[in-house]
Amino acid sequence: MSDEDCIRKEWNDAAESWVDFVRKGKDYYREGLNNPAAFELIGDVTGLTVLDLACGEGYNTRILARKSAKVTGIDFSEKMIEFAKQEEEKEKLGICYKVMNAADLREFSNNHFDLATCFMSLQDIQDFEKAISEVARVLKYGGRFVFSIPHPCTEMIRLHKPEGEKIRAIERYFRTMQ
């Protein structure tokens, strides 16, 4: 099994738990920090064609569609797209969901989208450099790619030390300097 297949399997296996986490409002970073900043940066999307990469179960994809964008959401997890499509059946927003690798957007022509987004997941795309290159190709001239990624220190803080394993951590990153 390839690395990509292993990662896809992990996301497919975790999909139900992730959907439960997100839809019950437990993703406090998304609600309180990431989304307010990202959507302020994105601005008005009325009438724009938007590509939401690594859209997961479509949470932010739906927000974009409710703001009158024409949105395509892609994810390489079949289960995540399945959950996204179930929501689209309930609340018909005109979103097109596709199982697709963000590093291979050949299905889309050059200069196709006004905006591309990738919320807190670019770091999870195995070939993120190719994905960025593909986004540049499918964006219209003057189009924008708005993405967010976790700060590396934030991830370090959350690491737990398994028995016998040494882990380097940044302990005083946010200290006051004098």
N, C-alpha and C positions, 0 to 999 in steps of 0.2 A: 504494500500500500504506500503510495507517495505521501510526502509531507502534507501536500494540499488535501489529499483524501482524508488523512488523519485529522487535520484541523476541521474540515467540513463535518466529519463524523462527530467530533467534540461539540461543535455548534448545534448540530442536529440533535444530539443527545441532551444538550442543555436548553434547547429551545423552549420547552414547556415551562421550565422553572424561570427562565429569563422573561418570558411573556407575562407570567404571573407577577414577577417582581416589578416590571415596568407598568403594567396596567393597574396595579393596586397602588400606584403612586409612591413606591418605595425608593425610587431612584432620585434621591434628594439632590445630588450634584447636578443632574439634568435639569430638574425643575428650578432650583434656586440659584444656580451658577452658570452652567453651560448654555442652556437654551436662551435665557435672557440676553446674554452677551452675543451669542451667535445670531439670533434673530434681529437684534439691533444692528449688527454689522450687515446682515443680508438686506434688510430694508424691505421696501415694497416689491412684491413679486407678482403683482397683478398682471396676468397675461403672459408671463414668462414661461418658457419651456425649461424645466428643471430636471436634472439627473441627480438622484439621491443614491450615492454609492454606499454599499454595506448597510442598507436600510434596516436590516433586522426585521422585526415584526411590523415596521412601518409607522411607528409612533410619530417621528418628525416628518415623515413623508406626508402623513395625513394633515399635519399642521400646515405644511406648505400648500397643499391642495385646498384647504379651507381658506387660505389667504388668496385664492383665485389664481394659483399657478397651475400649469399643465405639467403634471409630475410623472416621471418614470422612476420607480424604485427598484434597485437591483441588489441582490445578495447571493452569495454562493451556497448558502444553506437552504436546501429545499424546504425544510421544516419552517424556517423563519418566513419564507415567502408564502408558504401554505397558511400560516397564521395571519400574515398581512392580507392575503386574498380573502380570508374569512371576514375580516373587518371591512374590507371593501364591499363585500356582499351586503353587510348590515348598513353601512353608511356609504352610499354610492357617491364617490367624489371624482370619479373618472381617472383614477390612478391606474397606471399600467405597471404591474409587478412582473419581474423576470428573474429567473435563476440564472445568474451570470457572474463570472469572475471580473472584478473591477480592472484587472490587468489585461483584459481581452474584450474590448468594446467594439469589435469589428462589425457587429450588427448595426451600429449607428454610423451614419455618414459623417464626414468632416463638417465642422461648423454647424452642428445640429442644435445644440443647447445654448440658452442664454446664461444659465447658472448651473454649477455643479456643487453639491454639498457632500460632506462626509463627516458625520458627527461621532466623535470619539471612537473611531474605528480604523483610521488610516494605518495606525501602528499594527493592526491585526492582519493587514493584507500582506501576504507573503512577498509578493513582488511589488511593493508600494511605488518604487521608482517607475516601473512600467505603467502602473495605474495612473500616476501623475502625468506621464507622457500621453497616455490614452485620453485622459481628461482634457489636456491641452489640445489634442486633435479634434475632439468632438465639440469643444466650445466654439461658439461664434466669435468673430473678431470683437474684442472688447468685453467678452464674457468673463465671468468671475468664477473662481473656485474657492469656496469658503469651507474650511475644515477646522476641526478642533481635535487635539490629541491631549492625553493626560501629561501632566508635568512628571518627569522621571522621578523627582523626589517624592511625589505623592505615592507613587507605586512602591518606592523603597520603604516608606513608613509602614505600609500595610503588610510587608513581608513578615512571616513568622519563621522562627528558627527551628527547623526540624532537628530532632535529636542527633547530635554529633556533627551537624553541618554548620560551618561558619558562614555567616552572611554579612557582607559589608553594608552598613546603613549610614545615612546622613542624619545625625541626631539633632544638630542645632542649626539647621538651614535657615530658619526664620528668626534667628536671634537678632537682637538690636545691636548694631555696631556703634562703638564710641570713638 
